């Protein structure tokens, strides 16, 4: 038999653990919601697939400038992804999406004068801060760290098994 005091300490520990679990579950539900917002922006408003492909594997539209790498094996942290989306990559084809980038020193400590001819081009659509964060969440959760493109995620992305998804087995082989 547990001493009554021990027993109440044990039950306090159990309810603390239950409370923590509840917080974790509601946190992950919130994250899943953010990721769907980010996916929406990634795929439509921001037009990332034009260069990086819907799967972020670097298979963009043949009409894009090319050179967009796969994001699947990227080593960047979520915050670094957000920075690249916000500020682009000077001297490369990666555009910036913060309409005030390089008007002050918010991007890499450089304004237009500092970055000079290396200033990246502006994305076709600029994004609000929370939109940039949402896309970074999506890229970090669903693309980075998932090296192989699967048929399942293709169906999830497009909402049905479109022709593109049927080709995935072939693409892998
Ligand atoms: C016009 C083409 C183009 C568009 C549109 C574009 N990118 Fe890029 N992106 C590039 C290129 C090119 C690079 C490679 C930059 C370099 O050489 O460092 C790149 C690099 C990146 C990187 C850095 C990867 C790494 O590991 O260093 C991330 C992250 C990224 N893009 C995410 C995005 C997201 C998210 C979007 C949509 C908001 C987007 N890109 C839109 C062309 C594009």
Boltz pocket constraint, residues with backbone or C-beta under 6 A from the ligand:
constraints:
  - pocket:
      binder: B
      contacts: [[A, 42], [A, 46], [A, 47], [A, 48], [A, 49], [A, 50], [A, 51], [A, 52], [A, 64], [A, 65], [A, 66], [A, 67], [A, 68], [A, 69], [A, 70], [A, 71], [A, 73], [A, 74], [A, 75], [A, 76], [A, 80], [A, 81], [A, 84], [A, 85], [A, 89], [A, 92], [A, 93], [A, 94], [A, 95], [A, 97], [A, 135], [A, 139]]
      max_distance: 6.0
